[in-house]
Amino acid sequence: MSFKEFNLKPFLLAALDELGFTEPTPVQQRLIPVIKSGKSVIGKSQTGSGKTHTFLLPIFNAINPELDEVQSVITTPSRELAYQIYEAAKQLASHSDTPIRVVNYVGGTDKARQISKLKHEQPQVIIGTPGRLLDLVKTGELDIHTARSFVVDEADMTLDMGFLSEVDQIASRLPEKLQMMVFSATIPQKLQPFLRKYMSNPVMEEIPVTSVISPTIDNWLISTKGKNKNDLIYNLLTMGEPYLALVFANTKNRVKEITSFLKQNGLKVAMIEGDLPPRERKRVMRDVQNLDYQFVVATDLASRGIDIEGVSHVINDGIPDDLDFFIHRVGRTGRKGMKGIAITLYSPDEEDKISEIEALGIEFKPKAIQNGEIVDSYDRNRRKTRSHGHEKLDGALIASINKTKKKVKPGYKKKIQKEISREQLKKRRLEQRQRGRNERKQKKESSNRYQ
């Protein structure tokens, strides 16, 4: 299938040619015709699935450049995502013979200047974060009552970040007859009342995950047991000569710690996290886009906003509590058919999380660093306790066995067998005592009944 089959306006096809987009993604194949028909939709799909152009293409196809009023409103929870959508929208608009006014409103930008411009003309396509959009709407500078379509991008993230109330207030000021598009990786229960309030019989499409991460990504797993994580990260960044490497950490403090360590060791590193002032964050993002940095250290929140061509390596400094973020992190590489390497550092107490990720269909290749090279390592599951008809061992004993050293000393198997035998003997004695207690209790109860 090609984009030509959607009967889009010629300027949009020219814009897609410039991007090198030839075949629509599954979410685009399913939802672009539905959105073009004017229906409201809920699109549930994974990161990197092509959601942005899924709603931008039909929106721009329906825009009337001659009509001097707001025609579409798009909200997204983070500034990085807003800039990402804005750049994609500008690229589409740049191919239109008649100018289409696209404006981005996010916090941390010059509000007075935005108000001054709004007094002269209204944009036709609005993109922005909920807080700034609502500010401009409440004071009357931004007139959205003429909009015919409304997009809530990353709805689950909007909910998690506490912005759903602002989006609700924006939606309440839009016309009753409105095409609404909601895109989200998940549809949490707490999002349902909002959807029911504003959407009547929407078309809901859940794009099944055929591969949670791109097949072009090499997914490596490295144990940090007995190793310094900062040293590991430095070695991984310097031995492979990555084109552009993103390092993701779970907390702002950890991001700062990694950045400081790498800088002390002579690397030029960009840091993206929540404490950065808006102007500084914008500058850093621009420098990263211009490839002024080879290494970027970021928090999970930033991971949804970073969409840079040519990310060759992603390094996970541990595993996030929300496994969706793991997918978002890894999804920064291996895009558009390019090869990428995702490296996850994990400690022994993160075994359960690794198993949960594997349950999503993701396969890890165990690796280790030896003599300045990355080499194949052993499968961490290779020594899992097997049943073989024996009694099931309890957790404490399994833990005791798993703590044993890799190099087995002579006679060690006999020692383990004795420990197993002792545990089983202890277990049988406990069971015998419990049976004895139960029998004495039954006799006593029986005796009391006949007295």
C-alpha positions in Angstrom: 0.0 0.0 0.0 1.2 3.6 -0.7 0.1 7.0 0.6 -1.3 7.8 -2.8 -4.2 5.4 -2.1 -5.5 7.8 0.6 -6.2 10.5 -2.0 -4.3 13.1 -0.1 -3.7 16.6 -1.6 -0.7 16.8 -3.8 1.3 19.0 -1.5 1.1 16.4 1.3 2.4 13.7 -1.1 5.2 16.0 -2.0 6.0 16.5 1.7 6.0 12.7 2.3 8.3 12.2 -0.7 10.7 14.7 0.9 10.7 12.7 4.1 11.2 9.4 2.3 7.9 7.9 3.5 6.6 5.5 0.9 4.5 2.9 2.8 2.1 3.8 5.6 2.5 2.1 8.9 -0.3 -0.2 10.2 -1.8 2.5 12.4 -1.7 4.9 9.4 -3.3 2.3 7.1 -6.2 1.7 9.5 -6.9 5.2 10.8 -6.1 7.8 8.1 -9.2 6.7 6.0 -11.4 6.8 9.2 -10.1 10.3 10.2 -10.5 11.5 6.6 -14.1 10.5 6.8 -14.6 12.9 9.8 -15.2 10.2 12.5 -13.8 10.5 16.0 -11.2 7.9 16.8 -9.3 6.4 19.7 -6.0 5.0 18.5 -4.1 2.6 20.8 -0.6 1.9 19.5 3.0 1.6 20.5 5.7 4.2 20.3 7.3 4.8 17.0 4.2 3.5 15.2 3.7 6.7 13.1 0.9 8.2 15.2 2.0 11.8 14.5 1.4 11.6 10.8 -1.7 9.5 11.3 -3.5 12.6 12.6 -1.5 15.4 10.9 -2.1 14.1 7.3 -5.9 14.1 7.5 -5.9 17.4 9.5 -3.8 19.2 6.8 -5.8 17.5 4.1 -9.0 19.1 5.5 -7.5 22.6 6.3 -8.9 25.5 4.3 -5.9 27.9 3.9 -8.3 30.7 2.8 -10.2 30.5 6.1 -8.7 32.9 8.6 -9.6 31.0 11.8 -8.5 28.2 14.1 -9.4 24.9 12.5 -7.5 22.3 14.5 -6.2 22.0 18.1 -3.5 19.5 19.2 -2.5 19.0 22.8 0.5 16.9 24.0 1.8 16.6 27.6 5.4 17.6 27.2 7.3 20.5 25.5 9.6 18.1 23.7 6.6 16.2 22.1 5.0 19.6 21.2 8.1 20.7 19.4 8.3 17.3 17.7 4.8 17.5 16.3 5.3 21.2 15.5 8.3 20.4 13.3 6.4 17.6 11.5 3.4 20.0 11.0 5.7 22.8 9.6 7.3 20.4 7.2 3.8 19.5 5.8 2.7 23.1 5.7 5.9 24.2 3.9 4.7 22.3 0.7 1.4 24.1 0.5 1.1 26.8 -2.2 -1.2 28.8 0.1 0.5 29.5 3.5 -1.0 27.5 6.4 -0.3 29.1 9.8 0.9 26.6 12.3 1.8 27.8 15.9 3.3 26.1 18.9 2.3 27.2 22.4 4.3 25.7 25.3 5.3 26.9 28.7 8.6 28.7 29.1 8.2 30.7 25.9 7.4 34.4 25.5 3.7 34.7 26.4 3.6 38.5 25.8 4.9 38.1 22.3 2.4 35.3 21.6 -0.5 37.5 22.8 0.7 40.4 20.6 0.7 38.2 17.5 -2.8 36.8 18.4 -4.3 40.2 18.3 -3.4 40.5 14.6 -4.3 37.0 13.4 -5.3 33.6 14.7 -3.4 30.4 13.7 -5.1 27.7 11.7 -3.4 24.8 13.3 -2.5 25.0 17.0 -0.1 22.7 18.8 0.8 23.0 22.5 1.0 21.9 26.1 -2.3 22.0 28.0 -1.3 24.7 30.5 -0.2 27.3 28.1 -3.1 26.6 25.7 -5.6 27.0 28.5 -4.0 30.2 29.7 -4.4 31.8 26.2 -7.9 30.5 25.8 -9.1 31.7 29.3 -7.9 35.3 28.7 -9.6 35.4 25.3 -6.5 35.9 23.1 -6.8 32.4 21.6 -10.2 31.8 19.9 -10.7 28.0 19.5 -14.5 27.9 19.2 -14.2 27.6 15.4 -12.0 24.4 15.6 -13.4 21.4 13.8 -10.9 18.8 15.1 -9.2 18.2 18.4 -6.3 15.9 19.1 -5.2 14.6 22.5 -1.8 13.0 21.9 -0.3 10.6 24.5 -3.5 10.6 26.6 -2.1 8.2 29.2 0.9 10.4 29.7 -1.3 13.5 30.0 -3.2 11.7 32.7 -0.1 10.6 34.5 1.4 14.1 34.5 -1.8 15.6 35.9 -2.8 17.6 32.8 -6.2 16.0 32.1 -8.1 18.7 33.9 -6.6 21.4 31.6 -7.4 19.3 28.5 -10.9 18.8 29.9 -11.3 22.6 30.2 -10.0 23.1 26.7 -12.4 20.5 25.3 -15.3 22.2 27.0 -14.6 25.4 25.1 -14.7 23.7 21.7 -17.8 23.3 19.5 -20.2 20.5 20.3 -19.9 19.2 16.7 -16.2 18.2 16.8 -14.0 15.5 15.5 -11.9 14.3 18.4 -8.8 12.1 18.1 -7.2 10.5 21.1 -3.9 8.6 20.8 -2.4 6.6 23.6 -0.1 3.7 24.3 -2.6 2.5 27.0 -6.2 3.4 28.0 -6.2 3.6 31.8 -9.4 3.3 33.7 -9.1 6.8 35.0 -9.2 8.1 31.4 -12.5 6.5 30.6 -14.8 9.2 32.1 -13.1 11.9 30.0 -13.5 9.8 26.8 -17.2 9.1 27.6 -17.8 12.8 28.3 -16.6 14.1 24.9 -16.8 11.1 22.5 -19.9 9.4 21.2 -19.4 6.1 19.4 -15.7 6.7 18.4 -13.9 4.3 16.2 -11.5 2.5 18.4 -8.5 0.8 16.8 -5.9 -1.2 18.8 -3.0 -1.9 16.6 -1.7 -5.3 17.7 2.0 -5.4 18.6 3.7 -7.7 16.2 7.1 -6.9 17.5 7.3 -4.7 20.7 10.6 -3.3 19.5 12.0 -3.0 16.0 13.6 -6.2 14.6 16.6 -4.0 13.5 17.5 -3.5 17.2 20.2 -5.6 18.8 19.0 -6.0 22.4 21.9 -6.6 24.8 21.8 -7.4 28.6 24.8 -6.7 30.8 24.9 -7.6 34.5 26.3 -4.9 36.9 27.1 -7.3 39.7 30.4 -6.4 41.2 31.0 -3.6 38.7 30.8 0.2 38.8 27.9 1.4 36.7 29.5 4.7 35.8 32.6 3.0 34.5 30.5 0.5 32.6 28.6 3.3 30.9 31.8 5.2 30.0 33.3 2.1 28.6 30.3 1.3 26.5 30.2 4.8 25.1 33.8 5.0 24.2 34.6 1.5 22.9 31.9 1.3 20.2 32.2 4.8 18.7 28.4 5.4 18.5 27.0 7.8 16.0 24.6 9.2 18.7 24.1 7.5 22.0 21.2 8.1 24.5 21.7 7.1 28.1 18.4 6.8 30.2 18.3 6.9 34.0 15.3 6.5 36.4 15.8 9.7 38.3 17.0 13.3 37.8 19.7 12.9 40.4 21.0 9.8 38.6 21.0 11.7 35.3 23.1 14.5 36.9 25.5 12.0 38.4 26.1 10.1 35.1 26.5 13.4 33.2 29.0 14.8 35.8 31.0 11.5 35.7 31.2 11.4 31.9 32.2 15.1 31.7 35.0 14.5 34.3 36.3 11.8 32.0 36.5 14.1 29.0 33.2 13.4 27.2 31.0 16.2 25.7 27.6 15.3 27.1 24.1 16.8 26.8 21.8 16.5 29.8 18.0 16.6 29.4 15.9 16.4 32.6 13.0 18.2 34.4 15.1 20.8 36.3 16.5 22.4 33.2 15.1 25.9 32.6 12.8 25.9 29.5 15.2 28.1 27.5 18.2 25.9 28.3 16.2 22.8 27.5 15.2 24.2 24.1 18.8 25.1 23.4 20.1 21.6 24.4 17.4 19.9 22.3 18.4 22.1 19.3 22.1 21.3 19.7 21.3 17.6 20.0 19.2 17.8 16.8 22.1 19.5 15.1 24.4 16.6 16.3 26.6 19.0 18.3 26.6 16.2 20.9 27.5 12.5 20.5 26.2 11.6 24.0 22.9 12.5 25.7 21.8 11.5 29.2 18.1 11.9 29.9 15.2 11.0 32.2 12.2 8.9 31.2 10.0 11.9 30.7 12.4 13.2 28.0 12.5 9.8 26.4 9.1 10.4 24.8 10.1 13.7 23.4 13.4 12.7 21.8 13.0 11.7 18.2 16.4 12.2 16.6 17.5 10.7 13.3 20.4 8.3 13.6 20.4 7.2 17.2 22.8 4.3 17.1 22.9 3.3 20.8 20.5 3.4 23.7 21.8 2.5 27.2 19.4 1.8 30.0 21.0 2.6 33.4 18.8 0.1 35.1 15.1 -0.7 34.4 12.3 1.7 34.9 9.4 0.8 37.2 6.9 1.5 34.4 7.9 -1.0 31.7 6.2 1.1 29.0 9.1 3.5 29.5 11.5 0.7 28.6 9.8 0.4 25.2 9.9 4.1 24.8 13.6 4.2 25.6 14.6 1.4 23.3 12.3 2.8 20.6 14.6 5.8 20.1 17.0 3.6 18.0 16.5 1.2 15.1 14.0 3.5 13.3 13.1 3.6 9.7 14.8 0.3 9.1 18.2 1.5 10.5 20.2 -0.8 12.8 20.5 0.1 16.5 21.9 -1.3 19.7 20.0 -1.2 23.0 22.0 -2.1 26.1 20.3 -2.7 29.4 22.3 -2.7 32.6 20.7 -4.7 35.4 21.5 -5.8 38.9 20.5 -9.1 40.6 17.5 -7.5 42.3 16.0 -6.6 38.9 15.6 -10.2 37.7 11.8 -10.1 38.0 11.7 -7.0 35.8 13.8 -8.6 33.2 11.4 -11.6 33.2 8.5 -9.2 32.8 10.1 -7.6 29.8 10.8 -11.0 28.2 7.1 -11.8 28.7 6.4 -9.0 26.3 8.2 -11.0 23.6 11.5 -9.2 23.9 14.6 -11.3 23.7 17.9 -10.3 25.3 21.4 -11.3 24.2 23.6 -11.7 27.3 26.8 -9.7 27.0 29.9 -8.8 29.1 32.9 -6.5 28.8 36.2 -8.3 28.7 39.6 -6.8 27.8 38.0 -3.7 26.3 35.6 -5.6 24.1 31.9 -6.6 24.3 31.7 -10.4 24.2 28.9 -13.0 24.5 28.1 -14.0 28.0 26.1 -16.8 29.6 22.3 -17.0 29.7 21.3 -15.9 33.2 18.6 -18.6 33.2 21.0 -21.4 32.5 21.1 -22.6 36.1 17.4 -22.4 37.0 16.5 -25.1 39.4 14.8 -28.1 37.5 12.2 -30.3 39.1 13.2 -33.8 37.8 10.5 -35.3 40.0 12.1 -34.1 43.3 10.2 -32.1 45.9 9.9 -28.4 45.0 12.5 -26.4 46.9 11.4 -23.4 48.9 12.6 -19.8 48.0 15.1 -19.6 50.8 17.0 -22.7 49.7 16.8 -21.6 46.0 18.3 -18.2 47.0 21.0 -20.0 48.9 21.9 -22.1 45.9 21.8 -19.2 43.5 24.3 -17.3 45.6 27.0 -19.9 45.0 30.1 -19.0 43.1 30.5 -19.8 39.4 33.6 -21.9 40.0 32.4 -24.9 41.9 34.8 -26.3 44.5 35.5 -30.1 44.7 32.8 -31.9 46.6 30.5 -28.9 46.3 27.7 -30.9 44.7 27.6 -33.2 47.7 27.5 -30.2 50.0 24.4 -28.9 48.1 22.8 -32.3 48.1 23.3 -32.5 51.9 21.7 -29.1 52.3 18.8 -30.1 50.2 18.4 -33.3 52.2 18.5 -31.4 55.5 15.8 -28.9 54.2 13.6 -31.8 53.0 14.0 -33.6 56.4 13.2 -30.4 58.2 10.1 -29.9 56.0 8.9 -33.5 56.7 9.4 -33.1 60.5 7.4 -29.9 60.4 4.6 -31.6 58.4 4.6 -34.5 60.9 4.3 -32.1 63.8 1.5 -30.3 62.1 -0.4 -33.5 61.5 0.1 -34.5 65.1 -1.4 -31.2 66.3 -4.3 -31.6 63.9 -5.0 -35.1 65.2 -4.8 -34.0 68.9 -7.1 -31.1 68.1 -9.7 -33.4 66.4 -9.6 -35.8 69.3 -10.2 -33.0 71.8 -13.1 -31.6 69.7 -14.6 -35.1 69.5 -14.3 -35.7 73.2 -16.0 -32.3 74.0 -19.0 -33.2 71.8 -19.7 -36.3 73.9 -19.3 -34.7 77.4 
